[in-house]
Amino acid sequence: MAKGSKFQRSDRSRPYLNVLDFMVQEKTFLSLIIVGIIVAGISTGYGRAAMWVGFFFAAYAAVANDSIQSLGTFIESNKNKKWWVLWLFTGGIFLATVTFSWIYYDGDVTYQRLLNPDGTSNYPHPEQFSFFQVIAPLVLLILTRLKMPVSTTFLLLSVFSADTSGITSVVWKSWTGYIMAFILSFLVWYLSYNFIKKYFKSRKTHVGWTIVQWVVSGTLWAVWVMQDGANIAVFLPREQTLTQFIIFALSIFAGLGFLYYLRGDKIQEVVSEKVRISDIRAATLVDLTYVILLIYKLFISTVPMSTTWVFLGIIGGREIAISLARNKKGKKHRMKAGRMIFKDFSYAMIGLFVSVALAAAANQSIRDQIIDAIF
């Protein structure tokens, strides 16, 4: 009886031990988050200081989380390349993309995701930043550390939205993007599975595949910057001065270098666990499907969109298609694919709820509109 009681106590305490283990393993990260929260609290009362603190938090948080979608397959299928080679390639594309927008749109680096042609904005730049606006990137960093592929668009833009319409329009565009991505990816991989299985069997690939992948990945990265660059730039004035632009561009460029040095960090595991995604041919096909949808969504409207949700639709459709197209007996691999998709989608929904909660905490008008909608 005593032994049984001891076992039961040990079993009941296991969740607490897991939490304790996590805190010990991540003590450096958690210490940095605590310091960040303190800095955010101190800077909140000072408009310009809070602006730059929030921006630097967002510059790394957004890139670190979104590496899964825009750079994840590129990192995974180029493990044999020097990290600085990959950094200079994508970093150069980033600088060229934001420089063009800054010049063409008179200081706007977001391709008019935040600034309408008439000069108005659904995400106005505040004179005084709230505490919840400044810590939003830190929340994103925590979720990223937990390997949650949450939407940076929801999490960072929501806290700046003037009203709920700024949130609902993004949610609607993102939902339709997820559905379109899932269906398109499913059809591509299901209908071409036998062809892919036959011709992609060899582990050796022609050098031409590397060239194609780098072109496709470079295009994908440029289109992602056009869409999601707004998630970082939201902390800065909608029309940046030359000095602000230089700080904006070089900070993100440096953050990219650190990300490549870490090989994608924790969030990269979300990509690594997918079926044969390290094959350069499979990675290229995934990125090609993704970039086609992003280009389509980019030009139909200037409303910001969660590219994370589109990416999860691409990956989800692929996993389901492969699990159904396989001739293996049993349901084990299908259940595994289903659990994987459910987990990724659940994390994305958690990010959405956290985003709305932060937006409501940061903005009185959004709180009032949510209360009116409920009651």
C-alpha positions as CSV (number, residue, x, y, z in Angstrom):
1,M,0.0,0.0,0.0
2,A,2.8,2.3,0.9
3,K,4.5,1.6,-2.4
4,G,1.3,2.2,-4.3
5,S,0.8,5.5,-2.5
6,K,4.3,6.5,-3.3
7,F,3.8,5.7,-7.0
8,Q,0.5,7.6,-7.1
9,R,2.1,10.7,-5.5
10,S,5.0,10.5,-8.0
11,D,2.5,10.2,-10.9
12,R,0.5,13.1,-9.7
13,S,3.5,15.3,-9.3
14,R,4.9,14.5,-12.8
15,P,3.2,17.6,-14.4
16,Y,4.8,19.8,-11.9
17,L,8.2,18.1,-12.5
18,N,7.8,18.7,-16.2
19,V,7.1,22.4,-15.6
20,L,10.1,22.6,-13.3
21,D,12.3,20.8,-15.9
22,F,11.2,23.3,-18.5
23,M,12.0,26.2,-16.3
24,V,15.5,24.8,-15.5
25,Q,16.2,24.0,-19.2
26,E,15.0,27.4,-20.4
27,K,16.2,29.5,-17.5
28,T,18.3,31.8,-19.7
29,F,15.4,32.4,-22.1
30,L,12.9,33.0,-19.2
31,S,15.4,35.4,-17.6
32,L,15.5,37.4,-20.9
33,I,11.7,37.4,-21.1
34,I,11.5,38.8,-17.5
35,V,14.0,41.5,-18.3
36,G,12.1,42.3,-21.5
37,I,8.9,42.7,-19.5
38,I,10.6,45.0,-17.1
39,V,12.0,47.1,-19.9
40,A,8.6,47.2,-21.6
41,G,7.0,48.4,-18.4
42,I,9.6,51.2,-17.9
43,S,9.5,52.4,-21.5
44,T,5.6,52.4,-21.8
45,G,5.4,55.9,-20.4
46,Y,7.8,57.3,-23.0
47,G,6.4,57.2,-26.5
48,R,9.6,57.1,-28.6
49,A,11.4,54.7,-26.2
50,A,8.4,52.3,-26.2
51,M,8.3,52.5,-30.0
52,W,11.9,51.3,-30.4
53,V,11.7,48.8,-27.6
54,G,8.6,47.2,-29.2
55,F,10.2,47.3,-32.6
56,F,13.3,45.5,-31.5
57,F,11.3,42.9,-29.7
58,A,9.1,42.4,-32.9
59,A,12.1,42.4,-35.3
60,Y,13.4,39.1,-33.8
61,A,10.1,37.6,-32.6
62,A,8.3,37.9,-36.0
63,V,11.2,36.5,-38.0
64,A,11.9,33.7,-35.5
65,N,8.3,32.5,-35.6
66,D,7.7,33.0,-39.3
67,S,10.9,31.1,-40.2
68,I,8.7,28.0,-40.2
69,Q,6.7,29.1,-43.2
70,S,8.8,31.3,-45.4
71,L,12.3,29.8,-44.6
72,G,11.6,26.5,-42.9
73,T,11.7,24.2,-45.9
74,F,14.7,26.2,-47.3
75,I,16.6,25.7,-44.1
76,E,15.6,22.1,-43.8
77,S,16.7,21.1,-47.3
78,N,20.0,23.1,-47.2
79,K,21.5,21.7,-44.0
80,N,24.7,21.0,-45.8
81,K,25.2,24.7,-46.8
82,K,27.0,27.2,-44.7
83,W,24.6,29.2,-42.5
84,W,26.1,32.6,-43.6
85,V,25.6,31.7,-47.3
86,L,21.9,31.2,-46.7
87,W,21.8,34.4,-44.6
88,L,23.4,36.6,-47.3
89,F,21.1,35.2,-49.9
90,T,17.8,35.8,-48.1
91,G,19.1,38.9,-46.3
92,G,20.0,40.5,-49.6
93,I,16.5,39.8,-51.0
94,F,15.0,41.3,-47.9
95,L,17.0,44.5,-48.2
96,A,16.1,44.9,-51.9
97,T,12.4,44.2,-51.2
98,V,11.9,46.8,-48.4
99,T,14.1,49.4,-50.1
100,F,11.9,49.3,-53.2
101,S,8.8,49.8,-51.1
102,W,10.3,52.6,-49.1
103,I,11.3,54.5,-52.3
104,Y,8.2,53.7,-54.3
105,Y,5.6,54.3,-51.6
106,D,7.3,57.4,-50.1
107,G,8.6,56.0,-46.8
108,D,6.1,53.1,-46.4
109,V,8.0,49.8,-46.2
110,T,4.8,47.6,-46.1
111,Y,3.6,47.8,-49.7
112,Q,0.5,49.7,-48.3
113,R,-0.5,47.0,-45.8
114,L,-0.6,49.6,-43.1
115,L,-1.1,52.8,-45.0
116,N,-3.9,53.3,-47.4
117,P,-3.4,55.3,-50.7
118,D,-5.5,58.2,-49.2
119,G,-3.1,58.4,-46.2
120,T,-5.5,56.8,-43.6
121,S,-4.7,53.6,-41.8
122,N,-6.7,50.8,-40.1
123,Y,-3.7,50.5,-37.8
124,P,-2.8,54.0,-36.7
125,H,0.6,54.7,-35.2
126,P,0.0,55.6,-31.5
127,E,1.5,58.7,-29.9
128,Q,1.7,56.7,-26.6
129,F,2.1,52.9,-26.6
130,S,0.3,50.7,-24.1
131,F,2.1,48.1,-22.1
132,F,0.2,45.3,-24.0
133,Q,1.4,46.6,-27.3
134,V,5.0,46.6,-26.3
135,I,4.9,43.1,-24.7
136,A,3.0,41.5,-27.7
137,P,6.3,40.4,-29.3
138,L,7.4,38.9,-26.1
139,V,4.2,36.8,-26.0
140,L,5.0,35.7,-29.5
141,L,8.5,34.7,-28.5
142,I,7.1,32.6,-25.7
143,L,4.7,30.8,-28.0
144,T,7.6,30.3,-30.5
145,R,9.7,28.7,-27.8
146,L,6.9,26.3,-27.2
147,K,7.0,25.4,-30.9
148,M,3.6,26.9,-31.6
149,P,3.3,28.2,-35.3
150,V,1.0,31.1,-34.3
151,S,0.1,33.9,-36.6
152,T,2.3,37.0,-36.1
153,T,-0.2,39.0,-38.1
154,F,-2.9,38.4,-35.6
155,L,-0.7,38.7,-32.6
156,L,1.1,41.9,-33.6
157,L,-1.3,43.8,-35.8
158,S,-4.4,43.2,-33.6
159,V,-3.0,45.3,-30.7
160,F,-2.7,48.3,-33.1
161,S,-6.1,47.9,-34.8
162,A,-8.4,51.0,-34.5
163,D,-11.5,48.7,-34.1
164,T,-12.6,45.1,-34.6
165,S,-13.0,45.6,-38.4
166,G,-9.2,45.6,-38.6
167,I,-9.2,42.2,-37.0
168,T,-12.2,40.6,-38.7
169,S,-11.0,41.5,-42.2
170,V,-7.6,39.9,-41.5
171,V,-9.3,36.8,-40.0
172,W,-11.5,36.4,-43.0
173,K,-8.7,36.8,-45.6
174,S,-6.6,34.3,-43.6
175,W,-9.4,31.8,-43.2
176,T,-10.0,31.7,-47.0
177,G,-6.3,31.5,-47.5
178,Y,-6.1,28.4,-45.3
179,I,-8.9,26.7,-47.1
180,M,-7.6,27.5,-50.5
181,A,-4.1,26.3,-49.5
182,F,-5.3,23.1,-48.0
183,I,-7.4,22.2,-51.1
184,L,-4.7,23.1,-53.6
185,S,-2.0,21.3,-51.8
186,F,-4.1,18.2,-51.3
187,L,-4.9,18.1,-55.0
188,V,-1.3,18.6,-56.1
189,W,0.2,15.9,-53.8
190,Y,-2.7,13.4,-54.1
191,L,-2.9,13.5,-57.9
192,S,0.9,13.5,-58.4
193,Y,1.8,11.1,-55.6
194,N,2.6,8.1,-57.9
195,F,4.7,10.3,-60.2
196,I,6.5,11.8,-57.3
197,K,7.1,8.4,-55.7
198,K,8.5,7.1,-59.0
199,Y,10.8,9.9,-60.0
200,F,11.7,11.3,-56.6
201,K,12.9,7.9,-55.3
202,S,16.6,8.5,-55.8
203,R,18.2,10.4,-53.0
204,K,20.6,12.0,-55.5
205,T,19.3,15.1,-57.1
206,H,20.3,17.0,-60.2
207,V,22.0,20.4,-59.6
208,G,19.2,22.0,-61.5
209,W,16.9,21.3,-58.5
210,T,19.1,23.4,-56.3
211,I,18.9,26.3,-58.7
212,V,15.1,26.0,-59.0
213,Q,14.6,25.7,-55.3
214,W,16.7,28.8,-54.6
215,V,14.7,30.8,-57.2
216,V,11.4,29.6,-55.8
217,S,12.5,30.2,-52.2
218,G,13.9,33.6,-53.0
219,T,10.6,34.6,-54.6
220,L,8.6,33.2,-51.7
221,W,10.7,35.1,-49.2
222,A,10.3,38.4,-51.2
223,V,6.5,37.9,-51.3
224,W,6.4,37.1,-47.6
225,V,8.3,40.3,-46.8
226,M,5.7,42.2,-48.8
227,Q,2.9,40.6,-46.8
228,D,4.3,40.2,-43.3
229,G,6.9,43.0,-43.1
230,A,4.0,45.0,-41.8
231,N,4.0,42.9,-38.6
232,I,7.3,44.4,-37.6
233,A,7.0,47.9,-39.2
234,V,3.7,48.4,-37.3
235,F,5.7,49.8,-34.3
236,L,7.4,52.5,-36.5
237,P,5.8,55.5,-38.2
238,R,3.8,54.7,-41.3
239,E,6.2,56.9,-43.4
240,Q,9.7,56.2,-42.2
241,T,12.6,58.7,-42.3
242,L,15.9,57.6,-43.8
243,T,17.4,57.0,-40.3
244,Q,14.3,55.0,-39.2
245,F,14.5,52.9,-42.4
246,I,18.2,52.1,-42.0
247,I,17.6,51.0,-38.4
248,F,14.5,49.0,-39.5
249,A,16.3,47.2,-42.4
250,L,19.6,46.5,-40.7
251,S,18.0,45.2,-37.4
252,I,16.0,42.6,-39.3
253,F,19.0,41.7,-41.5
254,A,21.0,41.0,-38.3
255,G,18.1,39.1,-36.8
256,L,18.0,36.9,-39.9
257,G,21.7,36.1,-39.5
258,F,21.2,35.0,-35.9
259,L,18.2,32.9,-37.0
260,Y,20.3,31.1,-39.6
261,Y,23.1,30.6,-37.1
262,L,20.6,28.8,-34.9
263,R,19.3,26.8,-37.9
264,G,15.8,28.0,-37.3
265,D,15.8,27.3,-33.5
266,K,12.9,25.5,-31.8
267,I,10.2,26.3,-34.3
268,Q,12.1,24.5,-37.0
269,E,11.0,21.2,-35.5
270,V,7.5,21.9,-36.8
271,V,8.9,21.6,-40.4
272,S,11.4,18.8,-39.7
273,E,8.8,16.4,-38.4
274,K,6.9,16.4,-41.8
275,V,7.3,13.5,-44.3
276,R,10.5,13.8,-46.4
277,I,10.4,17.6,-46.3
278,S,14.2,17.7,-46.2
279,D,14.2,16.4,-49.9
280,I,14.9,19.4,-52.0
281,R,12.4,18.4,-54.6
282,A,9.6,18.1,-52.1
283,A,10.6,21.3,-50.4
284,T,10.5,23.1,-53.8
285,L,7.1,21.8,-54.6
286,V,5.7,22.9,-51.2
287,D,7.3,26.4,-51.7
288,L,6.0,26.7,-55.2
289,T,2.4,26.0,-54.2
290,Y,2.8,28.4,-51.3
291,V,4.2,31.3,-53.3
292,I,1.5,31.0,-56.0
293,L,-1.2,31.5,-53.3
294,L,0.6,34.3,-51.7
295,I,1.1,36.2,-54.9
296,Y,-2.6,35.7,-55.6
297,K,-3.6,37.0,-52.2
298,L,-1.1,39.8,-52.4
299,F,-2.7,41.4,-55.4
300,I,-6.4,40.9,-54.7
301,S,-6.3,43.3,-51.8
302,T,-4.0,45.2,-49.5
303,V,-5.6,43.8,-46.3
304,P,-2.9,42.1,-44.2
305,M,-3.2,38.3,-44.0
306,S,-1.8,35.5,-41.8
307,T,0.7,33.8,-44.0
308,T,1.1,31.3,-41.2
309,W,-2.4,30.0,-41.7
310,V,-1.7,29.7,-45.5
311,F,1.4,27.7,-44.8
312,L,-0.4,25.4,-42.3
313,G,-3.0,24.8,-45.0
314,I,-0.2,23.9,-47.5
315,I,1.5,21.5,-45.1
316,G,-1.8,20.1,-43.8
317,G,-3.1,19.3,-47.3
318,R,0.2,17.7,-48.2
319,E,0.2,15.4,-45.2
320,I,-3.4,14.3,-45.7
321,A,-2.8,13.7,-49.4
322,I,0.3,11.5,-48.8
323,S,-1.4,9.5,-46.0
324,L,-4.4,8.7,-48.3
325,A,-2.3,8.1,-51.4
326,R,0.0,5.5,-49.8
327,N,-0.8,1.9,-50.4
328,K,0.3,0.9,-46.9
329,K,-2.4,-1.0,-44.9
330,G,-3.6,0.2,-41.6
331,K,-4.5,3.6,-40.2
332,K,-1.4,4.4,-38.2
333,H,0.1,6.8,-40.7
334,R,-3.2,8.5,-41.4
335,M,-3.9,9.0,-37.7
336,K,-0.4,10.4,-37.3
337,A,-1.0,12.9,-40.1
338,G,-4.4,13.8,-38.6
339,R,-2.9,14.4,-35.1
340,M,-0.1,16.5,-36.6
341,I,-2.5,18.7,-38.5
342,F,-4.8,19.1,-35.5
343,K,-1.9,20.1,-33.3
344,D,-0.7,22.7,-35.7
345,F,-4.2,24.1,-36.2
346,S,-4.9,24.1,-32.5
347,Y,-1.8,26.2,-31.9
348,A,-2.8,28.6,-34.6
349,M,-6.2,29.0,-32.9
350,I,-4.5,29.6,-29.5
351,G,-2.6,32.4,-31.1
352,L,-5.8,33.9,-32.5
353,F,-7.5,33.9,-29.0
354,V,-4.3,35.3,-27.4
355,S,-4.2,38.0,-30.1
356,V,-7.8,39.1,-29.5
357,A,-7.2,39.2,-25.7
358,L,-4.2,41.4,-26.1
359,A,-6.0,43.7,-28.6
360,A,-8.9,44.0,-26.1
361,A,-6.5,44.8,-23.3
362,A,-4.7,47.4,-25.3
363,N,-7.7,49.2,-26.9
364,Q,-10.8,50.4,-25.1
365,S,-12.9,50.6,-28.3
366,I,-12.2,47.0,-29.1
367,R,-13.2,45.9,-25.6
368,D,-16.5,47.8,-25.9
369,Q,-17.2,46.3,-29.3
370,I,-16.5,42.8,-28.1
371,I,-18.7,43.3,-25.0
372,D,-21.5,44.7,-27.3
373,A,-21.2,41.7,-29.6
374,I,-21.4,39.2,-26.8
375,F,-24.2,40.8,-24.8
